[in-house]
């Protein structure tokens, strides 16, 4: 059942391979490749998001998909945020904060006590880094198989 937010925006768990999500995945892929060397891109393609350890959510306005986000369980109590993206034309409305708060709440409800993420260190990721810091995430070292990389910023927070 989708969660209805005050302004009519909904967030619901969905299949990442939904036919109307192609643009969202394409834009996310384009953004990840914009200024990041290929060896430093850690995004998951849509088909890899279909996994029992991944909870994938879509943010919609009037039925149109405007954003997505997921978390991947790394252990019984630790998860990683994956594939968080809001379409550029929908930015400036606070939707990224709404999606992030939803992911945090869903992870907490699933028994997760630590939520971590990897994002880029390039200028195009500065807004994302500010969003995560404002939500209580702090920089940390690489986790779960990541290696130290000057193109990556690793962050974590306790829930």
Buried (B, 14 or more C-beta within 10 A) or exposed (E): EBBEBEEEBBBEEBEBEBEEBEEBBEBBBEBBEEEBEEEBEBBBEBEEBEBEEBBBBBBBBEEEBBBBBBBBBBEEEBBBBBBBBBBEEBEEBEBBEBBBEBBBEBBEEBEBEBBBBBBBBBEEBEEBBEBBEEBEBEEBEEBEEBEEBEBBBBBBBEB
